[in-house]
């Protein structure tokens, strides 16, 4: 049986189970573009 004090070492891919879809990058990019367009529309209106 494993000791409670033993450290478990996982690399980045094992820790996140290999799932890296980069969805956050797309959401942030689209949100930034929409924000700039909306602010420009408000200022120029």
Buried (B, 14 or more C-beta within 10 A) or exposed (E): EEEEEEEEEEEEEEEEEEEEEEEEEEEEEEEEEEEEEEEEEEEEE
